[in-house]
């Protein structure tokens, strides 16, 4: 639930009357600095990153202002500037004061076609925003309004009440991509029918988003969601060449989702090396699939870890395809398939269960 919990709130007395042009053909973000702070940044770049830390645009601070312009659908973004810590350069986000939760600072916000205006009152250790005007998409997000979902212990009455409460919230914010993201993240918690019922209460603008349309793809594969062997998915290797995942001739295919920045993932690698060395000649195939936002950090990690089995990465459209078929909310997460491409077991987190399971299978 990391993405859902990463709430972005910006101090803004004007948030309730968000001023943006729905008919604009482009997305514009205007950042204004008070003169004493602009002097520190004038002539320097600041950067706009989208969800997944993908660089969307850069802008030079000139005359106390920086302007980003891009063609964009609704996106979740963050603005960063270059800074140094202990003589090490890094990209530091502009933090925003949450207008609804006291003494809370956030960094992300939603943009869509139209204009977002941000006034920076400080760029020191207490960086804050004195005002913000932008998309109304931010309102439920800034207020940290969560939809709920049934769990394994919910009875029929409780499940119906959860869905009814969700529908009431969607009626209040029928445009909210934030709610669509929550429903999509936990889509497997609902039946297709109850999911479709909730989706029906979004307005036409929300229904035109690519995320809303992605639910149609999910409904087609929902019966095999998080269970099917990735037979028809191809991902790139370090040479940017597409490959099928795994080996059709292996007795077992272990598919591990990880990322270079994930500590538990990195700590699990020595155990994977032991398993691979023990059983690679007995029919064990391992494929590690990175969900790093880009290839640079991934390639550095591969040089450090020296894993000798298949290494692939899911980025951009291929990451969307992975998310459609598999429940990758936390990593490391591994799927073990037998020679008939049937799911044997799913392993969450870094623990001894994976190792013990494979050892027992090869004892048979």
Long-range contacts (C-beta under 8 A, 24 or more apart in sequence): 1-185, 1-329, 2-329, 2-330, 3-51, 3-181, 3-185, 4-146, 4-181, 4-182, 4-185, 6-108, 7-98, 7-106, 7-108, 7-141, 7-142, 7-144, 8-76, 8-78, 8-96, 8-106, 8-107, 8-108, 8-109, 8-110, 8-138, 8-141, 8-142, 9-96, 9-97, 9-98, 9-99, 9-100, 9-101, 9-104, 9-105, 9-106, 9-141, 9-142, 9-144, 10-96, 10-97, 10-98, 10-99, 10-106, 10-109, 10-118, 10-129, 10-132, 10-138, 10-142, 11-96, 11-97, 11-98, 11-99, 11-128, 11-129, 11-130, 11-131, 11-132, 12-99, 12-129, 12-131, 12-132, 12-133, 13-99, 13-131, 14-131, 14-132, 14-133, 15-99, 15-132, 15-133, 15-138, 15-139, 15-142, 16-139, 18-133, 18-134, 18-135, 18-136, 18-138, 18-139, 19-115, 19-117, 19-133, 20-112, 20-114, 20-115, 20-116, 20-133, 20-134, 20-135, 20-136, 21-113, 21-114, 21-115, 22-113, 22-114, 24-113, 24-114, 24-115, 25-71, 25-113, 26-69, 26-70, 26-71, 26-72, 26-113, 27-68, 27-69, 27-70, 27-71, 27-72, 27-111, 27-112, 27-113, 27-114, 27-115, 27-116, 28-67, 28-68, 28-69, 28-114, 28-115, 28-116, 29-67, 29-68, 29-69, 29-77, 29-79, 29-111, 29-115, 29-116, 29-117, 29-118, 30-65, 30-66, 30-67, 30-115, 30-116, 30-117, 30-118, 31-59, 31-61, 31-65, 31-66, 31-67, 31-68, 31-79, 31-118, 31-120, 32-64, 32-65, 32-117, 32-118, 32-119, 32-120, 33-61, 33-64, 33-65, 33-66, 33-120, 33-123, 34-64, 34-120, 34-121, 35-64, 37-120, 37-121, 37-122, 37-123, 38-63, 38-64, 40-123, 41-66, 41-81, 41-123, 44-81, 44-82, 45-81, 45-82, 46-79, 46-80, 46-81, 46-94, 47-79, 47-80, 47-81, 47-91, 48-77, 48-78, 48-79, 49-77, 49-78, 49-79, 49-80, 50-75, 50-76, 50-77, 51-75, 51-76, 51-77, 52-293, 52-319, 53-293, 53-294, 54-293, 54-294, 72-111, 72-112, 72-113, 73-112, 73-113, 73-209, 73-210, 74-110, 74-111, 74-112, 74-135, 74-137, 74-177, 74-209, 75-110, 75-111, 75-112, 76-108, 76-109, 76-110, 77-108, 77-109, 77-110, 77-111, 78-107, 78-108, 78-109, 79-118, 81-123, 94-118, 94-120, 94-123, 94-127, 94-129, 95-127, 95-128, 96-128, 96-129, 96-132, 97-128, 97-129, 98-142, 99-142, 100-142, 100-143, 100-144, 101-144, 109-134, 109-138, 109-141, 109-142, 110-134, 110-135, 110-137, 110-138, 110-141, 110-177, 110-178, 111-135, 112-137, 136-175, 137-175, 137-176, 137-177, 137-178, 139-173, 140-169, 140-172, 140-173, 140-176, 140-178, 140-179, 141-176, 141-178, 145-169, 145-173, 145-178, 146-182, 147-179, 147-182, 147-183, 149-186, 149-189, 149-190, 150-189, 150-190, 151-189, 159-194, 163-190, 163-194, 163-197, 163-198, 166-198, 167-197, 167-198, 167-201, 170-198, 170-201, 170-202, 171-201, 174-201, 174-202, 174-203, 174-206, 175-202, 175-203, 175-205, 175-206, 176-202, 176-206, 177-206, 177-209, 177-211, 180-206, 180-209, 180-211, 180-212, 181-211, 183-215, 184-211, 184-214, 184-215, 184-218, 185-329, 187-215, 187-218, 187-222, 187-225, 188-222, 188-225, 188-226, 188-327, 192-219, 192-222, 214-320, 214-324, 217-324, 218-324, 221-324, 221-325, 224-325, 225-325, 225-326, 225-327, 226-325, 226-326, 226-327, 226-346, 227-343, 228-325, 228-343, 229-253, 229-337, 229-341, 229-342, 229-343, 230-255, 230-322, 230-325, 230-326, 231-341, 233-318, 233-321, 233-322, 233-325, 234-318, 235-289, 235-312, 235-313, 235-314, 235-318, 236-312, 236-313, 236-315, 236-318, 237-310, 237-311, 237-312, 237-313, 238-295, 238-299, 238-302, 238-311, 243-310, 243-312, 245-287, 245-289, 245-310, 245-312, 246-285, 246-287, 246-310, 246-337, 247-285, 247-310, 250-283, 250-284, 250-285, 250-339, 251-282, 251-283, 251-284, 251-338, 251-339, 252-279, 252-283, 252-284, 252-285, 252-336, 252-337, 252-338, 252-339, 252-344, 252-358, 252-361, 253-285, 253-286, 253-287, 253-336, 253-337, 253-341, 254-284, 254-285, 254-286, 254-287, 254-334, 254-335, 254-336, 254-337, 254-354, 254-358, 255-286, 255-287, 255-289, 255-334, 255-335, 255-336, 255-337, 256-286, 256-287, 256-288, 256-289, 256-332, 256-333, 256-334, 257-289, 257-291, 257-322, 257-326, 257-328, 257-331, 257-332, 257-333, 257-334, 258-288, 258-289, 258-290, 258-291, 258-331, 258-332, 259-290, 259-291, 259-292, 259-298, 259-331, 260-290, 260-292, 260-297, 260-298, 260-300, 260-301, 261-292, 261-297, 262-331, 262-332, 264-331, 264-332, 264-349, 264-350, 265-331, 265-332, 265-350, 266-301, 266-305, 267-350, 268-332, 268-350, 269-305, 269-307, 271-350, 271-354, 271-355, 272-307, 272-309, 273-307, 273-308, 274-355, 275-354, 275-355, 275-358, 276-308, 276-309, 278-362, 279-358, 279-362, 280-309, 282-362, 283-339, 284-358, 284-362, 285-309, 285-310, 286-310, 287-311, 287-312, 288-312, 289-313, 289-314, 289-322, 290-314, 291-319, 291-322, 291-328, 291-331
